[in-house]
Amino acid sequence: MTLIRTVAPTAEPVTLVDAKAHLRVTHTSEDGLISGLIRAAREDVERATGMALIDQTWRLVLDRWPADNFVMLMRHPVRQVLSVTIFGSEGAASIVNPADYQLDMLSRPARIHFDRAPERLRVMNGVEIDFRTGFGEAGTDVPDLLKRAVLLLVAHWYDFRTSFGPDDQPVSYPGGYDRLLAGYRMWRL
């Protein structure tokens, strides 16, 4: 199973203006740094929670068809399955008809149930599922606690940027960061 982001988000959950207000920075000389910290903090929150904050497109690539005809989509929240492509043993691609599967977007992880398995797939990367995930196209669609976690990381990394070299980053995580993300993490048993 391989998960690849095919279309990155076009916005960030926190604007540069919001981050600068949070940091109490009024000059523009560090706008590039702060913008980079916002992007890095969003990516860290997404990694830690298994979520996509702003709309983006992902591709799940599978070697084998699942024995129970269920596929789990390990990014949340899933908004739409764009396509399911299967590659036959000779390499020919065919699109699975959306009427032949059901999407459960309420579960976490979201899951797709297929009515039937294909005949034969190529040995590697025989199934590709493209899907759109995220809370929406703008930062206003993202839950407040997740935006607060991004701001907390931005402020922490901004404060510690000169104490350690770039290769040492991120040095640490701020107190309270885990509590902000706790309700959004997908716990494993």
Secondary structure, 3 states (H helix, E strand, C coil): CEEEEEECCCCCCCCHHHHHHHHCCCCCCCHHHHHHHHHHHHHHHHHHHCECCCCEEEEEEECCCCCCCEEEECCECEEEEEEEEEEECCCCEEECCHHHEEEECCCCCEEEEECCCCCCECCCCCEEEEEEECCCCCHHHCCHHHHHHHHHHHHHHHHCCCCCCHHHCCCCCCCCHHHHHCCCCCCCC
